[in-house]
Each structure stands twice: as structure tokens, then as C-alpha cells.
Amino acid sequence: MVAEENRDARRFVPHPAGTAPQARRYQAMSQRPHPAAHPAPQTEGLERMDVEAAALAARHRHHPLVKTLGAASELADQIPLGTVCGAVIAGGLAAGRPDVARTGLRMMVAHVLANAVKRQIKNRLRRIRPEEVVKDRDYTFEPGETQGGHDTSFPSGHTAGAVAVAAIVARDMPPLALPAWAAAALMSGVQIPRARHYPADVAAGAAVGLTAARLVDLLLPPNPPSQENPMSDSATKTIVALFQTREAADYAIEHLVQQHGLNRADIFAEAQGDDNTAGTRPSGGDAAKGDTPSDPALRGGIRLSADVAADKADLVRNAFEEMGGQDIAAR
């Protein structure tokens, strides 16, 4: 009875002027829901920030764009990415492009190596994935054997494979470097908002991929310069032959250009002997001009030299022999 009277007394105590609104406002604030508990309260420092960033990004995991990009990122999974590498190898072999086939082989080795290292780490470190933590599962990150896919968050395998392959493509095919890195960044970055990985998982996966690509560069070097640039200094040969007449030399030049696809600018003619007048006689298109001098007598020989890719050296040598060239040599 006393308690009831006290409650009634408190209920009917008049409020001083101007205090009732503040009281109501405070009451409304007290009824707001409390902030959600930290997803991993036992963490601290960088790990705590890592978990918080993943939990914040995971709020967008059901967004259509995140779902679409997440589905596309499955191309960086082990089997699909291995299939892409195999297709590059097969395409290079079918097209007669050993340089492309070699790039595909390097991509495959880097991919396999990155995934092998990633698997060794995953089997020794248990980290609950963000998608499990946001479902109120207890967060753990500790040494030990994994108990299933839910605790294999560290490192990101998709990132390791995508970065390893992108690094090889960028090294072997510079024009494709930008799209390769862009695809790797997209496939790696979307793992965070889709709640598959923490930011640190992605960073660790990228480190694994770059390391794998570097090891492949050492164990299976990229295409040698002679295949990347057929006309580099280390991959060219100069084939020299002597022809007794200017007409024979002109014929040899036209044959190399028309039949074997040589560039006319890579073929040089030089008159032999101080009194040789053969070099002054116009030929080719110049011979048809009306202001050309009268044909001088042909004396002495003409030495032709052709700068060609190393793989065409024998072809040019044989062509010179067939057309009567003498003193044929390579330098």
C-alpha cells in the first residue's frame, strides 16, 4: 500500500515549468536500440581494425553489383583459372606461336605455385570468414588445423591466383598489362564486400601471388628477346653475297622482296672496286624517269647485304645461292 502511494505521488508531482519536454526527450533517447556488439571484442590493434573493416563492408554483400562481381571473380578460383592458363597454352600451340604457349605455361606454373603456398598456410592457420562472423559465429584467428571452409579465410586464394597470373601476363605481354592488373584488382577487392575475406587476407594473397610470379621468372624465364622482338640486334643476321652484274643484283633484290617478304630497306647494294661504274646505273623506278643519264657500261660486281631475322638467315642464304650469288657469308 505504501509503495502504491509512493508511485501515485511520483506520478502526480508537478514538473517545473520547461522541464517536461526535456524529460520526454531523454526518455525517447533511452529507448533507442543499443549499438551492436563488436564482432570480435577480444581483438586489438591492427587485427581489430581489420575485422571492423570487413564487418562494415559485409553490409553490402547482398547488393546486386557485389553479387555480380563476386560471381565473376570465381574465374580466379583454382579450376577455372587453371582452365584459362591451359587455353592459352593450347591456343599458342595451335597458332604456331611458341611465345604465347610459353606465356601460358608460365601462367600455369605461377598459378599452381601460388595455390600450393596458399593451401599450406590455410592448413596451418584457422581464421573464421567474415560471412560467418556476421552470422554471430565466434571469431577466431589462431594456429591449428582447419575444420572446414568456414575457417580458411587467411590468405585469399582467389587473390593469390589472380595476382600471380596477372604478373606473368604483364611481364610477357606488356600491351595486356593494364587489363590484366585491373581484372586481378577487381577479383581480389570484391572478396571483402562479399564477406569472403578480410582486407589482410587479400593483402596476404597478393603477396603470395607476386612471390610466385617472381619465382617463376627465375625458374622459367620469360620469352627471350629473339622471340619478343625478332629484329633486335641479338636476333638479326646479315647475309652477304657478290653478284657479277647489276642486273643479277637487281633481280636478287626483287626476288627477296616479292617471294620472301623482306623489307627493301633492309637490303643494301655496294659496288665492288674503285673503277666500278655499276653503282651509277639507275634501276627500278628510277630507270623509267626521263631525266636519267645514259646507261654506262657495267663493269665489276655488286655486293648485296640483307639484314634479316635469325630464323630467316638460311632462307636468304639459299636464295642467294639459287640466283648465282658468290662468296656468300653471314655476319
Backbone torsions as a table, in degrees:
resi	resn	phi	psi	omega
1	MET	NA	-42.2	179.2
2	VAL	-65.3	-40.7	179.9
3	ALA	-61.6	-42.1	179.4
4	GLU	-63.4	-39.8	178.7
5	GLU	-64.0	-40.1	178.7
6	ASN	-62.3	-41.4	178.2
7	ARG	-63.1	-42.0	179.3
8	ASP	-63.9	-39.0	-179.3
9	ALA	-64.3	-43.4	178.9
10	ARG	-65.1	-33.2	-177.4
11	ARG	-66.6	-34.9	-173.7
12	PHE	-105.5	11.3	174.8
13	VAL	-68.2	124.6	-178.7
14	PRO	-69.4	142.6	177.5
15	HIS	-85.3	139.1	172.3
16	PRO	-59.5	155.2	-177.8
17	ALA	-57.1	131.5	175.6
18	GLY	85.4	0.4	-177.7
19	THR	-96.3	-23.6	-175.4
20	ALA	-62.5	-44.0	179.3
21	PRO	-60.3	-41.8	178.7
22	GLN	-62.2	-38.2	179.8
23	ALA	-64.3	-42.5	179.2
24	ARG	-65.9	-38.4	-179.9
25	ARG	-63.7	-44.5	178.4
26	TYR	-61.1	-41.6	179.4
27	GLN	-61.8	-40.7	-179.9
28	ALA	-64.9	-39.9	179.0
29	MET	-64.9	-37.3	-178.1
30	SER	-68.5	-19.2	-178.6
31	GLN	-89.7	-3.7	177.6
32	ARG	-69.1	147.9	-179.7
33	PRO	-66.3	145.5	178.7
34	HIS	-72.0	150.6	177.6
35	PRO	-57.7	148.3	-179.4
36	ALA	-64.8	149.6	179.3
37	ALA	-64.8	151.5	179.0
38	HIS	-62.3	136.1	-176.9
39	PRO	-63.3	-24.6	179.3
40	ALA	-143.9	74.7	-174.5
41	PRO	-62.9	-21.5	-177.9
42	GLN	-80.2	-8.0	-178.1
43	THR	-86.0	166.4	177.9
44	GLU	-155.5	164.2	176.4
45	GLY	64.9	-139.0	-176.6
46	LEU	-63.9	-35.9	179.8
47	GLU	-64.7	-39.7	178.4
48	ARG	-63.2	-42.7	177.9
49	MET	-64.3	-36.9	179.1
50	ASP	-62.6	-45.8	-179.6
51	VAL	-67.2	-41.3	-180.0
52	GLU	-63.0	-42.2	179.2
53	ALA	-63.1	-41.3	179.3
54	ALA	-66.3	-41.2	-179.9
55	ALA	-65.2	-38.0	178.6
56	LEU	-66.3	-43.7	179.6
57	ALA	-68.6	-30.2	-177.2
58	ALA	-65.5	-16.1	178.1
59	ARG	-62.4	-21.0	-177.1
60	HIS	-99.3	11.3	-173.2
61	ARG	-66.0	-20.4	180.0
62	HIS	-97.2	2.8	178.7
63	HIS	-67.3	138.9	-178.4
64	PRO	-56.0	-39.0	-179.4
65	LEU	-65.5	-42.2	178.6
66	VAL	-64.2	-40.6	178.4
67	LYS	-63.8	-40.9	-179.1
68	THR	-66.5	-47.5	179.4
69	LEU	-66.3	-34.8	177.8
70	GLY	-63.7	-40.9	177.6
71	ALA	-64.6	-40.2	178.8
72	ALA	-65.8	-31.8	-178.1
73	SER	-69.8	-13.2	177.7
74	GLU	-66.6	-11.7	173.7
75	LEU	-63.0	-22.9	179.6
76	ALA	-87.5	3.0	175.5
77	ASP	-70.5	167.9	-169.1
78	GLN	-57.7	-55.7	-174.7
79	ILE	-68.6	-48.9	178.6
80	PRO	-58.9	-42.3	-178.6
81	LEU	-69.7	-35.0	174.2
82	GLY	-63.2	-36.5	177.2
83	THR	-64.9	-39.8	177.6
84	VAL	-62.0	-44.8	179.2
85	CYS	-61.5	-43.1	178.3
86	GLY	-62.9	-36.7	179.1
87	ALA	-65.7	-36.5	178.2
88	VAL	-66.1	-41.1	177.6
89	ILE	-61.0	-49.4	-177.9
90	ALA	-63.9	-41.1	179.7
91	GLY	-63.8	-39.8	178.1
92	GLY	-64.7	-41.5	178.5
93	LEU	-66.5	-42.1	-178.0
94	ALA	-67.1	-33.8	-177.8
95	ALA	-88.9	2.9	-177.5
96	GLY	67.1	33.0	-179.5
97	ARG	-114.9	85.5	-179.3
98	PRO	-61.8	-26.4	178.4
99	ASP	-66.9	-40.2	178.2
100	VAL	-68.3	-42.2	178.3
101	ALA	-61.0	-39.4	179.2
102	ARG	-66.4	-38.6	175.7
103	THR	-62.0	-42.9	177.1
104	GLY	-60.7	-39.7	178.0
105	LEU	-64.6	-42.3	178.4
106	ARG	-64.7	-39.1	175.7
107	MET	-59.9	-44.6	-179.2
108	MET	-63.0	-45.5	-179.2
109	VAL	-63.5	-43.0	179.3
110	ALA	-63.6	-41.3	179.0
111	HIS	-63.0	-47.7	-179.3
112	VAL	-64.8	-42.5	-179.5
113	LEU	-64.4	-44.6	179.7
114	ALA	-61.4	-41.3	-179.1
115	ASN	-72.5	-30.8	176.8
116	ALA	-66.2	-43.6	178.5
117	VAL	-65.9	-44.2	178.7
118	LYS	-57.8	-42.2	-178.6
119	ARG	-66.1	-38.4	178.0
120	GLN	-62.4	-39.5	179.2
121	ILE	-70.6	-45.4	-179.3
122	LYS	-59.4	-36.4	-177.8
123	ASN	-72.7	-10.0	-177.0
124	ARG	-116.8	-6.9	179.2
125	LEU	-130.9	125.2	177.7
126	ARG	-98.3	122.0	172.9
127	ARG	-139.1	121.0	-178.9
128	ILE	-66.5	134.7	-179.6
129	ARG	-68.5	152.7	179.4
130	PRO	-58.7	-35.5	-179.0
131	GLU	-64.0	-24.8	176.8
132	GLU	-83.1	-35.6	-179.7
133	VAL	-66.2	-40.6	-179.8
134	VAL	-70.0	-11.4	174.0
135	LYS	-94.4	18.5	178.2
136	ASP	72.7	21.9	173.2
137	ARG	-82.4	144.6	-178.9
138	ASP	-63.9	134.2	179.1
139	TYR	-82.0	135.0	174.4
140	THR	-141.2	146.1	173.5
141	PHE	-149.1	99.6	-171.3
142	GLU	-155.3	158.9	174.3
143	PRO	-65.4	148.9	178.3
144	GLY	144.0	166.1	179.5
145	GLU	-72.8	140.6	178.4
146	THR	-73.1	154.9	-178.5
147	GLN	-114.9	11.0	179.8
148	GLY	151.4	-179.0	-177.2
149	GLY	-67.2	-18.7	-176.3
150	HIS	-71.5	-18.7	-177.6
151	ASP	-120.8	32.4	178.3
152	THR	-117.2	43.8	-175.4
153	SER	-73.3	-30.9	-173.3
154	PHE	-108.9	127.9	-10.0
155	PRO	-88.4	-177.7	179.7
156	SER	-80.3	115.8	178.4
157	GLY	-70.1	-37.7	177.4
158	HIS	-58.3	-42.2	-179.4
159	THR	-67.6	-43.3	-178.4
160	ALA	-58.7	-48.0	-179.4
161	GLY	-67.3	-44.8	-177.9
162	ALA	-63.5	-42.2	-178.7
163	VAL	-69.9	-40.2	179.6
164	ALA	-60.5	-46.6	-178.8
165	VAL	-68.9	-41.3	179.6
166	ALA	-61.5	-38.4	180.0
167	ALA	-64.3	-38.6	178.5
168	ILE	-68.0	-45.4	179.9
169	VAL	-61.2	-43.3	-180.0
170	ALA	-63.5	-34.3	-179.2
171	ARG	-75.0	-42.4	-174.4
172	ASP	-86.2	-28.8	-176.3
173	MET	-132.1	77.5	-175.7
174	PRO	-51.0	-37.0	178.7
175	PRO	-61.7	-22.1	-179.9
176	LEU	-98.3	7.3	-176.5
177	ALA	-61.7	-47.8	-176.4
178	LEU	-63.0	-51.7	178.5
179	PRO	-64.0	-32.1	179.2
180	ALA	-66.2	-46.3	178.6
181	TRP	-67.3	-36.9	178.9
182	ALA	-63.3	-42.9	178.6
183	ALA	-64.4	-42.0	179.2
184	ALA	-63.5	-41.5	179.4
185	ALA	-64.4	-40.0	179.8
186	LEU	-66.0	-47.4	-179.0
187	MET	-65.3	-30.6	-179.9
188	SER	-79.3	-49.5	-174.2
189	GLY	-64.9	-33.1	-176.8
190	VAL	-70.8	-13.2	179.1
191	GLN	-65.5	-23.0	-178.6
192	ILE	-78.2	-54.6	178.9
193	PRO	-67.5	-22.4	176.9
194	ARG	-83.3	4.8	173.4
195	ALA	65.3	29.5	175.5
196	ARG	-93.2	-27.4	-176.3
197	HIS	-146.5	156.9	171.3
198	TYR	-86.3	159.8	177.7
199	PRO	-54.6	-38.8	179.9
200	ALA	-65.2	-31.8	177.3
201	ASP	-63.1	-42.3	-179.2
202	VAL	-66.9	-42.7	179.3
203	ALA	-62.7	-41.8	178.6
204	ALA	-66.0	-39.2	177.4
205	GLY	-62.7	-39.6	177.8
206	ALA	-63.9	-39.8	178.3
207	ALA	-63.7	-40.5	178.1
208	VAL	-63.3	-43.8	-179.6
209	GLY	-63.9	-43.7	179.1
210	LEU	-65.0	-39.5	178.7
211	THR	-64.9	-42.0	178.6
212	ALA	-61.7	-43.5	179.2
213	ALA	-63.1	-38.4	179.5
214	ARG	-66.3	-40.4	178.1
215	LEU	-64.3	-38.1	177.9
216	VAL	-64.8	-38.3	176.8
217	ASP	-58.9	-33.9	-179.4
218	LEU	-81.0	-39.9	-175.9
219	LEU	-83.5	-36.1	-178.0
220	LEU	-134.3	82.2	-172.2
221	PRO	-57.7	157.2	178.7
222	PRO	-67.3	176.9	-177.6
223	ASN	-54.8	133.2	178.5
224	PRO	-64.3	159.3	-177.5
225	PRO	-55.8	-31.2	-177.8
226	SER	-65.4	-25.2	178.2
227	GLN	-91.3	-32.4	-179.6
228	GLU	-72.7	-38.4	-177.9
229	ASN	-137.1	92.9	-173.0
230	PRO	-60.4	-20.2	-177.3
231	MET	-106.6	20.0	175.0
232	SER	-70.1	161.5	-174.9
233	ASP	-57.9	-35.8	-177.5
234	SER	-77.1	-7.3	-174.9
235	ALA	-118.7	10.3	-179.4
236	THR	-111.6	154.2	175.8
237	LYS	-130.1	148.9	174.6
238	THR	-111.4	117.2	179.7
239	ILE	-101.6	126.6	-174.9
240	VAL	-116.8	139.3	177.3
241	ALA	-149.0	147.8	179.7
242	LEU	-103.8	129.8	176.4
243	PHE	-116.6	140.9	-172.6
244	GLN	-74.2	-25.6	-178.5
245	THR	-131.2	159.3	177.0
246	ARG	-66.8	-36.4	179.6
247	GLU	-62.3	-42.0	178.4
248	ALA	-64.8	-38.1	178.7
249	ALA	-67.1	-42.9	178.0
250	ASP	-60.3	-41.7	179.3
251	TYR	-63.9	-40.8	-179.9
252	ALA	-63.8	-40.1	179.0
253	ILE	-62.6	-47.8	-178.7
254	GLU	-63.0	-37.0	179.5
255	HIS	-63.8	-44.4	-179.7
256	LEU	-65.0	-37.3	-178.5
257	VAL	-73.8	-47.9	-173.5
258	GLN	-77.6	-40.6	-173.4
259	GLN	-92.5	-29.4	-174.0
260	HIS	-118.4	3.1	172.1
261	GLY	72.6	21.2	178.0
262	LEU	-73.8	153.1	176.6
263	ASN	-81.5	128.2	-177.8
264	ARG	-58.9	-29.9	-179.2
265	ALA	-70.3	-14.1	-179.9
266	ASP	-95.4	5.5	179.8
267	ILE	-115.1	127.9	-175.9
268	PHE	-122.4	141.7	179.1
269	ALA	-117.2	135.6	-178.1
270	GLU	-137.6	124.7	178.8
271	ALA	-69.8	141.1	-178.5
272	GLN	-102.3	129.5	178.3
273	GLY	97.2	146.2	-176.9
274	ASP	-68.4	-33.3	-177.2
275	ASP	-97.4	16.9	-177.5
276	ASN	-78.6	121.9	179.0
277	THR	-98.4	2.3	-175.4
278	ALA	-63.6	-30.9	-176.9
279	GLY	-72.9	-10.0	-178.0
280	THR	-94.8	-6.0	-178.1
281	ARG	-84.2	124.8	179.9
282	PRO	-68.1	149.1	179.0
283	SER	-144.4	173.4	178.3
284	GLY	64.4	-136.6	-179.0
285	GLY	-66.4	-30.8	-179.7
286	ASP	-65.4	-27.3	-176.8
287	ALA	-66.9	-21.7	-176.7
288	ALA	-88.2	-7.9	-178.7
289	LYS	-75.6	141.8	-176.6
290	GLY	-71.7	-21.7	-175.0
291	ASP	-95.4	16.0	179.8
292	THR	-77.8	147.4	179.8
293	PRO	-69.0	164.2	178.4
294	SER	-66.1	151.2	-176.7
295	ASP	-65.9	123.1	174.1
296	PRO	-80.3	169.0	177.4
297	ALA	-67.4	146.0	178.7
298	LEU	-92.8	116.7	176.2
299	ARG	-134.0	145.9	178.9
300	GLY	79.7	-175.7	-175.4
301	GLY	-115.2	173.8	178.1
302	ILE	-122.7	126.0	177.1
303	ARG	-99.0	120.2	177.2
304	LEU	-97.4	141.4	172.6
305	SER	-131.8	130.8	-177.5
306	ALA	-121.7	123.5	175.2
307	ASP	-89.1	117.2	-175.0
308	VAL	-135.4	162.6	173.6
309	ALA	-64.0	150.2	-175.2
310	ALA	-57.9	-33.6	-178.0
311	ASP	-75.3	-8.1	177.5
312	LYS	-107.4	3.8	-176.2
313	ALA	-61.4	-46.3	-179.7
314	ASP	-64.1	-36.8	-179.9
315	LEU	-62.0	-45.3	-179.4
316	VAL	-68.1	-39.8	178.0
317	ARG	-58.9	-46.6	-179.8
318	ASN	-64.2	-38.4	179.6
319	ALA	-64.4	-41.5	177.6
320	PHE	-61.5	-41.8	179.5
321	GLU	-62.5	-44.3	-178.4
322	GLU	-63.8	-29.5	-177.5
323	MET	-95.7	14.8	173.5
324	GLY	87.1	15.8	177.7
325	GLY	-67.1	149.4	-179.3
326	GLN	-124.5	163.0	178.2
327	ASP	51.3	44.9	-177.5
328	ILE	-73.0	133.4	-179.2
329	ALA	-149.7	159.9	176.9
330	ALA	-117.9	142.4	178.9
331	ARG	-146.6	NA	NA
